[in-house]
């Protein structure tokens, strides 16, 4: 793939991901087994993926222990089937940056975010590895 094709594909991926709000996230649980969750997400222009959860949830401890995350966003039509998969490393957003990151998130994904406002709410940033 040449540079022009790569840039065009990247633009299509960004457009597709920005047009959707939910992804299936796959992580490894405490026993090293794969597990999935449907999560709200937002992306930035560098294709970093942002999501939030609660420290009380099992996925929080699992991600901290094994920060490798994979996610899939699926077009809700069958023909043509369009899927974007992203794999990367999740980094916890420091508490002092969580408010700013959450505000950015809500500009990109206005869906009702039921965990927001919980005392143990935390956000993560996934840096993709392509």
Beta strands, then each sheet from edge to edge (+ up, - down):
strand 1: 22-28
strand 2: 34-40
strand 3: 42-43
strand 4: 49-54
strand 5: 68-74
strand 6: 83-92
strand 7: 121-128
sheet 1: 2+ 1- 5+ 6- 7+ 4- 3+
end
